[in-house]
Amino acid sequence: MATRLPPVHALSAFEAAARHSSFAVAAEELCITPSALSHRIRLLEEHLCERVFVREGRSVTLTEFGRRYLDVVRVALRTLSDFPLPNKVTQSQLRVKVTVPPTFARYMFMPRLASFTDAYPDIEIEVYLFVPLYDLSLSESDVEIRFGAGEYPNLVTKKLFIEPSFVVASPAYLKTLPPIQSPADLRHARLLRSALEPWQPWFEVAGLDWPEPTTGLRVDDLGLLLEAVKHGHGIGLTRQQFAQDMISKGEVVRVLDTQLATPPHAYYLVHEAQANIRPEVQLFIDWMQATYQQV
């Protein structure tokens, strides 16, 4: 039977935290966020079924088991690090890990990323995806782009840009409906639902005393929502940066002039509050803010 071993990244986090008696200092040494280091320690404790630290405010001390286990871990890590690797070239690589929502990544991040990599060719970018409104804790990323209300306690949060939302439909679907000349004419249409683009704020701007739709197709991804509109499943809310290509191709058309100037959800740049952010991470944050202020 194979023996289940603890993950090496959790062991290195444990050793660093024990050496510094601080999660924050250990996280800085390992170039990860304090929350990511805490997550690794929890993984190790769950694997061992034992506590290795006693947490007292911001300070941490080893338990009796933790002290004994630390000796074993240090021997194991030293054995691994001292093993000769004749073909390995030591190299220090600057790296920024960024987590982004899928639609933002596809329509807004990837088309602009070359301007950063061209300016800073020595900095590697690692891109990870997460689902807006659901994954609300910082992972091992240095920076996250979140789509939400911007209420993230204990995190540095900066709105990237403001973009109105408006109604779109496919030309083929519009042909199946009576003419839509005023917001009230939407009563004849299937309204596509999404927690990311709720209808209620748009209804208020349009002068409609309607409740949020509770039936019909629901899609909690902005890109898939737009695809659903394109394929005639109904009428939906979208934003210019996502829809402009489909609009230019005639695959979807804007319905009515009414738009919601400040939707309840927007894109925010989020990162841990740290006294000393790594220079390459700060360069990336500055680039993101400068780039999306122009949107």
C-alpha positions, 0 to 999 in steps of 0.5 A: 500500500502506498504511503501518503506523504505530507506535501513538501510545500507544507513542510517548507512553510512549517519549517520557515514559520517555526524558524521565524516564529511568524507566519508573516515573515515566513510568507515573505521569505517564501514569496507567498501571502500570509493567508497562503502560508496559513493554508499550507500549515492547516493542510499539514495539521490535517494530514498529521491530525495534530496541531504544530503551532499554538497561535497567540494573536500575531505570534506563533509557538510550536506545540510539543508535537511540533517541536519533535516533528520539526527535527524530522522535517529539517533533516528531510528538507536538508537531505533533499536540498543537499542532494547533488543535481549535476544538470540543474542551473541555479536561477532566480526568476521573478514571478507574479501570480495573478488570479482573474475571472474567466471573462475578464481574462479572455476579453480584457486581460490577455489582449493587453498583457503583452504591453507588460511582458514587453516592458518587463521581459524578466518577470514571468506571469502565472495566470489562474482562474476563479469564479466571481462571487464564489471563491472569495479568499486569496489563494497563493496568488500575489494579486487577484482581479475580483468581480463583485461589490468591492467589500473585501475586509482586511484586503487592499481593494482598488476599483479598476474602472467603471463601465455601464451595463446595457441590454443586448439580444440576437437579431434572430431572437428579436424577430420572434418578439413584438417590437421593443420600443420601450423598457416595458416591452421587455415583458414579451422577452425571456430575460436571462438571469445572472447573479453577476448582472442582476436586472433589478438595478437596471429596472429602476433606471428604466422606470420599471417597478419589476422584481428580479426574475426568478425563472428562466435560464441562469448563467453565472459567467459573463462570457457564457451569458453573452454566448447565451444571448448570441445563440438566441436563448433570451435577452441579457445585460452585458458591457461594452468591453465584452460585447463590442466584437459581437456587436461589430459582427452583428451577432448581437445588437443593443436593445434600447438606449437605457443603460445602468451607469454604475452597476452593483458589481465591478472589477477590483484589484485585490491583494494582501496588505503588506508592508513590503510588496515585492518589486515585481508585484508592485510593478504589475499592480502599477501597470494594471492600474495605469492600463485600466484607467484608460478603459 
